[in-house]
Amino acid sequence: MSTMAFQDRIKNNRCWGCGSLNDHGLQLKSHWEEDVSVCTWTPGPMFMAGPTHILYGGTIASLIDCHCVCTAIARGYETEGRGVGEGDPIWYATGTLNVRYLSPTPIDEPVTLRARITEETPTRTNLTCSVTSGGIERVTAQVVAVRVTTGWFD
């Protein structure tokens, strides 16, 4: 099993949030810790909400979206007995993103995302995600990732 981030093994991924080929993107790096995918990301001042010390909620939603979709992609490869990025590409897209903001997320500390797969079929993966900062759970989410054909992004 590779220790390289899921995003670094997904071919042709130019997504703003999770694409390793997008130099202007968020550059998420997710990996497995047993049955949970984990990503730690450090915000910068350009990601502020109205209050300059708080992380913008839309950025948080993007982090969750991309972390969970990449988790579904990684599981898809795993289910087929392949390493992420090996052979024909596997792609998922967001079907549903339901975010619940529990408390403001400080902009001056890293955030950690932890996603867990709760249900999966050959065409759909349901996940829950928790976002913590400063040791406090700040956001929870439910995501449905839907498997799409390889040509959907061309």
Rosetta blueprint (number, residue, H / E / L):
1 M L
2 S L
3 T L
4 M L
5 A L
6 F H
7 Q H
8 D H
9 R H
10 I L
11 K L
12 N L
13 N L
14 R L
15 C L
16 W L
17 G L
18 C L
19 G L
20 S L
21 L L
22 N L
23 D L
24 H L
25 G L
26 L L
27 Q L
28 L L
29 K L
30 S E
31 H E
32 W E
33 E E
34 E L
35 D L
36 V E
37 S E
38 V E
39 C E
40 T E
41 W E
42 T L
43 P L
44 G L
45 P H
46 M H
47 F H
48 M E
49 A L
50 G L
51 P L
52 T L
53 H L
54 I E
55 L E
56 Y L
57 G H
58 G H
59 T H
60 I H
61 A H
62 S H
63 L H
64 I H
65 D H
66 C H
67 H H
68 C H
69 V H
70 C H
71 T H
72 A H
73 I H
74 A H
75 R H
76 G H
77 Y H
78 E H
79 T H
80 E L
81 G L
82 R L
83 G L
84 V L
85 G L
86 E L
87 G L
88 D L
89 P L
90 I L
91 W E
92 Y E
93 A E
94 T E
95 G E
96 T E
97 L E
98 N E
99 V E
100 R E
101 Y E
102 L L
103 S L
104 P L
105 T L
106 P E
107 I L
108 D L
109 E L
110 P L
111 V E
112 T E
113 L E
114 R E
115 A E
116 R E
117 I E
118 T E
119 E E
120 E E
121 T L
122 P L
123 T L
124 R E
125 T E
126 N E
127 L E
128 T E
129 C E
130 S E
131 V E
132 T E
133 S E
134 G L
135 G L
136 I E
137 E E
138 R E
139 V E
140 T E
141 A E
142 Q E
143 V E
144 V E
145 A E
146 V E
147 R E
148 V E
149 T L
150 T H
151 G H
152 W H
153 F H
154 D L
